[in-house]
Amino acid sequence: MSRGKDLSLECMKPYLKDWSIPNGVGDTPLHLATGQNEYVSKQLIDLAADVNFGNRNGEIPLHSLYSGTINSELLLHLAAGADLKAKDNAGKTVVPLSVLKSLPPIPRCAAQTCQPCRNGTVSGLPFVLEAGANPFHVNHDGDMPFHSLMRRGYRSKGLPLIQYIDILIAAAGPIQVRNHRGRTFMHTMCGVEPYHHARSSSQPKAIDHFPTSDIDATIETKDYKG
């Protein structure tokens, strides 16, 4: 699906009525095309492919998006009725998965020389939030998207991480929520280097974006290991 940008499905219309037939692992053509070939995705959606069809992992096609096409393809899926609150079998919604998949690989660069460092954006997050997704969704492990970001190696994403924190605070989110380990936001923030490409004290620190009252309320909180 990633090849053949100009592939047309018109010739198959007389022979195929159901455009959501799954393969052996439950993926439909739209699962395979989404995030790989937007042109084919649009054709499938125009042909009434099911945008909410779940594969064996419970993932709908929307879970497959990645940063290169996430904004434009989201419009296609949302217009066709894709459910931003759909959960996979692990209890994760589109928000945590899109946040994780839209972040660029962690670059090892001098001060702000790479594109991800210069633009300082998380391409997927603001878009799915504007579309009505819940940034405070708690999965089966008690994790919100923030916990997932920190645990999966994005502890030093700098400005994108700060932007996410600001979104949570502005929305008065439950920052004292505990995950299955009993850890709050403060547990994951303490000791985290706010920027991976510089250690200058003049750069904004993620911890400084939390209100003092929130820090005071959680600073003595122990996780389940004490």
N, C-alpha and C positions, 0 to 999 in steps of 0.2 A: 504493500500500500504506500510505502514511502517513495516509490518510483512512479514514473508516468504521471507527471503533473497534469497533463492534458487528457488523461484517460476519461473517456465518456462512457457512461453506463446506458446510454440510449439504446444501443443495439441489443441489450439484454432485457429491456422492458417487456417485449412480447412473451418472453419465456419464464420470467421470474416475477411472481406476484408478492411474495413475502421477502422483504429486504432485511429481515431481522433473524434469519436462520442462523443458529449458533454453530460453531465448530466443536471439536472434541472437548475443549476446555470451557465451553460456554460463551466464547467471544463471538459477537456478531460482526459483520463487516464494518459497522460503525465504530465498534470498539477498536478495531485494527486501524481504521483510517484516522480516528480522532488523535490529534497531536502529531500526526505523521503526514497527512495530505489533506489540507483544508478544502481543496477543490473537490475531492472525492467525498469528503464529509458533507459538504453542502449538497451534492447531488443525492446522497443517500437520505439526507433529511428532507429534501424536496420530494423524494419518492416515498415519504412516510415511514422511514425506518424508525423503530422505537428508540427514543432517546433515553428511556428509563429502563431498558432491558438490563437485568442483572446477570453477570456471568457467574461462574462457580464460586468466585471470591466475593460475590455480592456487589461488585463494582459496576456502576453504569458507565457508559462511554465517557461521561464528563470527567470521571476520575483519571482518564488517560492523558489529560492535557499537560503540556509542558510549556516553558516560558516563550519559545519562539512564536507560538500562535495562540497563546492563551486568551488574549483579549478578544480578538476577532472571532475565534471559534466559540468562545463563551456566548457571544451574542447569538450565534446560530442555534446553539443548544437551548438557551433560555427562551428564545422566540418560539422554539418548537415544544416548549413545556418541560424542559429538563428540571428535575427536582434537586435543588441545591442541598436539601436536607437528607438526601438518600444516604443510607449507611451501608458500608461493606460488611463482611462477616466479622471483622474485627471491631466493629462499632465506630469506624471512622467515617466522617462525612467528607464532603468535597472540600471544605475549608482546610482542614489539616493537610490533606493530600496535595491540594493545589499550592498551599504555601510552601510545603517542602519541595515539591517538584519545580516550582517557579524560581526558586533561589538559584543563582549561578553557582558553579563549583567554587569552593573557597580558593581564591587566588593568593599566591605568595608574591607580593609585589612591593616595590618601594612606594613611598607616599602617594597614593591616589593616581597611579599610572595606568591601572587597568580600567576598562569600561565599567564593570560592576561597581568599582570603588568611586568612579567619577559621578555616575548617575545616581547612586545611592537609592535605588528603588527596589521594591519587591513587586514584580509585575502582576502577580496573581491576586494578592491580598486585597488591595483597595477595590479591585473590580468585583470580586465575589461579595465583598461587604456591601457595595453599592447595590448589588443585585438582591440583597436581602438575606444573605447567609448569616448564620449565627457564629460570631467569633468566640463565643464562650461555650461552645459545645463541649461536653465532657464525654469521652469515650468509655469503653468498658473497663479501662485501667484507671479511670478517674483523671485522665490527662486532658487538658485543654490544648489548643494548638501551640501555645507558648511552651508547655512542658515538652512537647514533641520536638519543637525546634531546638531546644537546648540539648536534649538527649541525643539527637542525631548528628551532632557535630557542627552545628551552626552557632556555637557559643560566641563567636567573634565576628558576627556579621555587621557590626558597626551600625551605620545609619538605618539600614532596613530593619534591624531588630528594634532600634529606638522608635522608628515609625510605628511598628506594631504595638509597642508598649504604650505610646501616646494614644493610639486608637482605643486600646482597652481602657485606659484611664479616662479618656474623654467620654466614653460610653458608660462610665461608672461600673465597670465590670467587677466581678467577684474576685479581687486579687488575692484574697486570703483563702481561696479554695485549695484543698489538699488533693494530691493524687493518691494512688494506691500505696505509695511509700510514705504518705503523710507529709509530703513536701509542698511548701507554698512557693510563690514567686520568689521570695527572698532566698530560699534555699538554692534555687537555680541561678540566681543573680550574683550571690556573694562570691567574690574572687574571680569573676568573669572579666577578662580583658575586653573592653568595649570595642576596640578596633584591632583587627588582625594585622594591619599593615603599618601601624605606628603606635608609639607608646607615649606620645606627647600629652602632657597634663592639660594642654589647652584645648584638646578635643573633647566633645561632649561624651559623658559617660552615661550608660544606660541606667545605672543605679540612681543617678541624679534626677531622672525623670519621674520617679515615684514621689508622691507627696510625703512629707515628713511624717504625717500622721499614720500613713500606711506602713512606713518603715518601722515606726515605733510600735505599731500593733503586732508586727510579725517578727521582730528581731529576736525575741526570746522564744519563739515557737519551736518546739522540737519535733523532728520527724519521728516515725514509729520505732526507729532504732535509738532514739534519744540524742 
